[in-house]
């Protein structure tokens, strides 16, 4: 097999011009300064430990939480520098050593501070409420509120110790699942378009499903899912044990159901979860219309599960150099106002971004920083259109962090996962619409519209289907239904039929797909992808119309200072109201209509 051209000429870290790398000097001017800060940790820990057993007044609690915050800020700064240096060149010995040292220190300090929450919790509710009103605890109010909320769900010290000591037992089946899928499970090669064998792994599977040759797609689909199917009893056992653990822990912590336990931290009512599922059901006819358009555009008599990722429009070859991507994002985000634009310019000018790939650099892309650093971006930029979307996405995260850190005290700045993907998706959507508004080749326009429909397919329809299956899994377990392989296969198959509709020839092997979805082990996580995407779609639509800019920036600045549903609702998008989801699905219908026009494929 030939290497892609890009990997042949990957430069070393030293060969990258400084202006294309991130500037980490706002964190530490040199490694020696990092060492000096590391040496201060014991001095910062001392005042925390001095207060153990002495939380007898609001003033004492304030001293404790302030001391803990001071320690955390330095610790996070040390960790941020170490992990960014590590990721810029993972093969560098000094980088590896620095990262390992701070990780060990982190674990040590976490153990040394583990008494804080139980000691706060041991106080009567009225006392915690009184602390919340104390002016010296104003910036720690949310920390105390969370302690208070958790009180009814925390067990006695002896019971908590037993649970903590059993933690590894509770996660054993998830570990087994991880080892089985990442290390032990292997698949035979599949024949390529020219008959030569292609290696099949989870890593190459998606590329095979995007192969224009239908035979390759079908073989990859049948071989991979067939491989999972052969181990279906083992997978039913690992999944069932994980679901049992969620249900067990929810019961002993006095939650009415596993779903309620999982939604508790974000204070999301189960009605929002159920509402997402029913709103998605209502929108299925539009989704089926999209699938039929896909069938016609591919020129197929019928569409099957292995045709869902085949490219509708010939591969987009548009090159987007860094400078063009930068200007594109700036122009696309213009609806967010001058201050947002100025912050974006700072991101570029102050070198928050590590752009190109180099030998040993961590793959992929992320946004990462701490309260006392810029929110840095790691990219592996290769001038593809997708890379420009990644830049817009990660800048969405970084600017969210930047605005929240500047507006909130340290304990209220960090936003929950529930909100995280809104800012990133809004920026991607703004970039899509900015590009659509340019004079374009018809094929490029169709590519952009289809990109949006596919994001909807993958992030809303597919994730909500997972969310429904996950909800049912826990309900079956709560009702005492054994989660056997045959039962799961049958139910999962029916669910696919419902979502993909009568127009899709649902290959029986899709019934095994539940075996390969790691998210079913994550305790009700995937629905957040769908709700964030819908919220982002509504925000982006309003922002493009020039409405709600201040409210949206207010949401970003709110960070973690409010419960996520309240924060989004304050910005005008109330996810408790089914109307918001309908507005998002209406947008899908509108984009789909444009795609139908752009592709102009005949009926039948
Ligand atoms: Zn993201």
Boltz pocket constraint, residues with backbone or C-beta under 6 A from the ligand:
constraints:
  - pocket:
      binder: B
      contacts: [[A, 393], [A, 397], [A, 420], [A, 421], [A, 424]]
      max_distance: 6.0
